[in-house]
């Protein structure tokens, strides 16, 4: 029998927050420096042979639930802090942890459009995935823009697995995922009009044949305090077809760009 928590937004008391990441945050309380410097990341990305890869963790899963941590300081002071997420399997067991490295001024000034680096680790704090997005515009705010959203999905040490690119569209959000050779792998499509209030947000992932192979969905959380203040998000990734483990990693990585673009508030305090 499944023992999944009734509300995935409520992180269990045993949630793993990783001591090393918390030490980094404590060293930079003002957020004036990156919690992880991109220039010093090279040697740290080399995974040991005994470390289970992210692809191996996802291979047997057909669903991943992502729950963003509620930051009281961010809610009370309207001070944008680095995002942190716990990832669970269908049984409610934490399998991965993701945290953000971003400059303080970018978090306060650019909101969800900021440049960021997301680091995904296993429960033993071994780094398994690296998501990097430069500061760019979005089709949500501009009628036409030549510099839309783009995010690289990187496997340690520096192997680019895929690149997710936003395509300009008037009403329906669209993204294209390219593999390491530049070939179009998946198309991600949302629904017309994304109203956060009283509405679930749904994205469909389709292959080149037009077959839906996965969904990314953020359900409406009701009139709860977390929903009203917008302090945290929870969304679910469901794998529908017989995907390879590398393709599951691609889709998991792409969900975080959608989180920043459509699930979060777009400004510092609005």
C-alpha positions as CSV (number, residue, x, y, z in Angstrom):
1,X,0.0,0.0,0.0
2,X,1.3,3.5,-0.9
3,X,2.3,5.6,2.0
4,X,2.5,8.9,0.1
5,X,1.8,12.0,2.2
6,X,-1.7,13.5,1.7
7,X,-0.2,16.8,0.7
8,X,3.2,16.7,-1.0
9,X,3.7,20.4,-0.2
10,X,4.2,19.5,3.4
11,X,7.8,18.2,3.6
12,X,8.2,15.4,6.1
13,X,10.2,15.9,9.3
14,X,12.9,13.6,7.9
15,X,13.5,15.8,4.8
16,X,17.2,16.0,3.9
17,X,18.5,19.5,3.5
18,X,22.2,18.6,3.2
19,X,24.6,20.1,5.7
20,X,27.1,21.2,3.2
21,X,24.6,23.4,1.4
22,X,23.3,24.9,4.6
23,X,26.9,25.8,5.5
24,X,27.3,27.6,2.2
25,X,24.1,29.6,3.0
26,X,25.3,30.4,6.5
27,X,28.6,31.8,5.1
28,X,26.8,34.2,2.7
29,X,23.8,35.5,4.7
30,X,23.6,38.6,2.6
31,X,23.8,36.6,-0.6
32,X,26.4,38.9,-2.1
33,X,28.3,35.9,-3.6
34,X,27.1,32.8,-5.3
35,X,26.6,29.9,-3.0
36,X,28.5,27.9,-5.6
37,X,30.9,29.8,-7.8
38,X,30.7,28.7,-11.4
39,X,34.4,29.3,-11.9
40,X,35.3,26.9,-9.0
41,X,32.9,24.1,-10.0
42,X,35.1,22.2,-12.4
43,X,36.8,19.7,-10.1
44,X,33.7,19.2,-7.9
45,X,31.6,17.9,-10.7
46,X,33.5,14.7,-11.2
47,X,31.3,11.9,-9.9
48,X,32.9,8.9,-8.2
49,X,32.5,5.5,-9.9
50,X,30.5,4.1,-7.0
51,X,27.9,7.0,-7.0
52,X,24.6,6.0,-8.4
53,X,23.8,8.2,-11.4
54,X,20.6,10.2,-11.7
55,X,19.6,8.2,-14.8
56,X,19.8,5.0,-12.7
57,X,17.7,6.5,-10.0
58,X,14.9,7.6,-12.4
59,X,15.0,4.4,-14.6
60,X,12.4,2.5,-12.6
61,X,10.2,5.5,-11.7
62,X,7.0,6.6,-13.5
63,X,6.4,9.6,-11.4
64,X,8.5,12.2,-9.5
65,X,7.0,14.7,-7.1
66,X,8.8,18.0,-6.6
67,X,8.2,20.1,-3.5
68,X,9.7,23.5,-3.0
69,X,10.7,24.4,0.5
70,X,8.8,27.3,2.1
71,X,11.2,30.1,3.2
72,X,9.8,32.1,6.0
73,X,12.3,34.9,5.6
74,X,11.3,35.3,1.9
75,X,7.6,35.4,2.7
76,X,7.8,37.8,5.7
77,X,10.4,40.3,4.2
78,X,9.7,39.9,0.5
79,X,13.4,39.1,0.1
80,X,13.9,36.6,-2.6
81,X,16.1,33.7,-1.4
82,X,17.7,30.8,-3.3
83,X,15.1,28.1,-4.1
84,X,15.4,24.6,-2.6
85,X,13.4,21.5,-3.6
86,X,12.9,18.0,-2.3
87,X,12.1,15.3,-4.9
88,X,10.0,12.3,-3.9
89,X,8.9,9.0,-5.5
90,X,5.3,7.9,-5.6
91,X,5.6,6.4,-2.2
92,X,6.6,9.7,-0.7
93,X,10.3,8.8,-0.1
94,X,12.8,11.5,-0.8
95,X,15.1,10.5,-3.6
96,X,16.8,13.7,-4.6
97,X,17.5,17.3,-3.5
98,X,17.9,20.4,-5.6
99,X,19.2,23.8,-4.6
100,X,19.9,27.1,-6.4
101,X,23.0,29.2,-6.7
102,X,22.2,32.7,-7.9
103,X,23.6,36.2,-7.1
104,X,21.7,38.3,-4.6
105,X,21.1,41.3,-6.8
106,X,19.7,39.1,-9.6
107,X,17.2,37.5,-7.2
108,X,16.0,40.8,-6.0
109,X,16.0,42.7,-9.3
110,X,15.1,40.1,-11.9
111,X,12.8,37.8,-10.0
112,X,12.0,34.6,-11.8
113,X,13.9,35.7,-14.9
114,X,17.2,35.8,-13.1
115,X,20.3,33.8,-14.1
116,X,20.6,30.7,-12.0
117,X,22.5,27.5,-11.5
118,X,20.5,24.5,-10.0
119,X,22.4,21.6,-8.5
120,X,20.7,18.2,-8.0
121,X,22.2,15.8,-5.5
122,X,21.3,12.4,-4.1
123,X,20.5,11.8,-0.4
124,X,24.3,11.5,0.3
125,X,25.0,14.9,-1.2
126,X,26.6,13.5,-4.4
127,X,26.1,15.9,-7.2
128,X,24.3,14.3,-10.2
129,X,22.8,17.1,-12.3
130,X,23.7,20.7,-13.2
131,X,21.1,23.1,-14.7
132,X,22.3,26.4,-16.0
133,X,20.2,29.3,-17.3
134,X,21.4,32.7,-18.3
135,X,19.4,35.9,-17.7
136,X,17.0,36.2,-20.6
137,X,13.6,37.6,-21.6
138,X,10.5,35.6,-22.0
139,X,7.6,35.6,-24.5
140,X,5.3,36.1,-21.5
141,X,6.4,39.8,-21.2
142,X,7.4,40.8,-24.7
143,X,5.5,40.6,-28.0
144,X,8.7,39.6,-29.8
145,X,12.1,38.9,-28.5
146,X,15.3,37.5,-30.0
147,X,16.6,36.4,-26.6
148,X,14.1,34.0,-25.1
149,X,14.6,31.5,-22.4
150,X,17.3,28.8,-22.7
151,X,18.6,26.3,-20.2
152,X,21.4,23.7,-20.4
153,X,21.0,20.3,-18.8
154,X,24.5,19.1,-17.8
155,X,25.7,15.8,-16.4
156,X,29.0,15.9,-14.4
157,X,31.7,16.7,-15.1
158,X,30.7,18.9,-18.1
159,X,28.7,16.8,-20.5
160,X,25.7,18.6,-22.0
161,X,22.9,16.2,-22.1
162,X,20.3,18.6,-23.6
163,X,19.3,22.2,-24.2
164,X,15.8,23.5,-23.6
165,X,14.8,26.5,-25.7
166,X,11.7,28.6,-25.5
167,X,9.9,29.3,-28.8
168,X,7.9,32.5,-29.3
169,X,4.2,32.1,-29.2
170,X,1.2,34.4,-28.8
171,X,-0.9,32.4,-26.4
172,X,0.3,28.8,-25.9
173,X,3.8,28.4,-24.4
174,X,6.1,26.1,-26.3
175,X,9.6,24.8,-25.7
176,X,11.9,22.7,-27.8
177,X,14.4,20.2,-26.3
178,X,17.6,19.5,-28.3
179,X,19.9,16.7,-27.5
180,X,23.7,17.0,-27.3
181,X,24.0,16.7,-31.1
182,X,21.5,19.5,-31.7
183,X,18.6,17.2,-32.8
184,X,15.1,18.0,-31.8
185,X,14.1,15.5,-29.1
186,X,10.9,16.7,-27.4
187,X,8.4,19.5,-27.7
188,X,6.8,20.9,-24.5
189,X,3.5,22.6,-24.8
190,X,1.3,24.4,-22.2
191,X,-2.3,25.5,-22.3
192,X,-3.7,28.7,-23.5
193,X,-3.7,31.2,-20.6
194,X,-2.0,30.4,-17.3
195,X,-3.9,31.9,-14.4
196,X,-2.4,30.8,-11.1
197,X,-5.5,31.6,-9.1
198,X,-8.0,28.6,-8.9
199,X,-6.3,26.9,-11.8
200,X,-3.9,23.9,-12.3
201,X,-1.1,24.4,-14.8
202,X,-0.4,21.5,-17.2
203,X,2.4,20.9,-19.7
204,X,2.5,18.1,-22.2
205,X,5.8,16.6,-23.4
206,X,5.6,15.1,-26.9
207,X,8.1,13.3,-29.1
208,X,8.7,13.9,-32.8
209,X,5.7,11.6,-33.7
210,X,3.4,13.8,-31.7
211,X,2.9,11.2,-29.0
212,X,2.6,12.4,-25.4
213,X,5.4,10.8,-23.4
214,X,5.2,12.7,-20.2
215,X,3.2,15.4,-18.3
216,X,4.3,18.2,-15.9
217,X,1.5,19.4,-13.8
218,X,1.2,21.9,-10.9
219,X,-2.2,21.4,-9.2
220,X,-4.2,24.2,-7.7
221,X,-3.5,24.0,-3.9
222,X,-6.7,25.4,-2.8
223,X,-7.2,28.4,-0.5
224,X,-4.3,27.4,1.8
225,X,-1.8,29.9,3.3
226,X,1.0,28.6,1.1
227,X,-1.0,29.1,-2.0
228,X,-2.1,32.6,-1.1
229,X,1.4,33.8,-0.2
230,X,3.1,32.0,-3.1
231,X,6.0,30.9,-0.9
232,X,6.4,27.5,-2.3
233,X,5.4,25.3,-5.3
234,X,4.7,21.6,-5.7
235,X,4.4,19.9,-9.1
236,X,4.4,16.4,-10.5
237,X,6.2,14.8,-13.4
238,X,4.6,11.7,-14.9
239,X,6.4,9.5,-17.4
240,X,3.7,7.9,-19.7
241,X,5.7,6.0,-22.3
242,X,8.7,3.7,-22.4
243,X,11.3,6.4,-22.1
244,X,15.0,5.8,-21.7
245,X,16.6,6.8,-18.5
246,X,18.5,9.6,-20.2
247,X,15.2,11.0,-21.6
248,X,13.7,10.9,-18.1
249,X,16.6,13.1,-16.9
250,X,16.0,15.5,-19.7
251,X,12.3,15.9,-18.8
252,X,13.1,16.2,-15.1
253,X,15.6,19.0,-15.8
254,X,13.2,20.8,-18.1
255,X,10.5,20.9,-15.3
256,X,12.6,23.4,-13.3
257,X,12.6,26.0,-16.1
258,X,8.9,25.7,-16.3
259,X,8.7,26.2,-12.5
260,X,10.6,29.5,-12.7
261,X,8.6,30.6,-15.7
262,X,5.1,29.6,-14.9
263,X,4.8,28.2,-11.4
264,X,6.5,31.0,-9.4
265,X,5.7,34.6,-8.9
266,X,7.5,36.8,-11.5
267,X,8.7,39.5,-9.3
268,X,10.1,40.2,-5.9
269,X,6.9,40.9,-4.0
270,X,4.0,40.5,-6.4
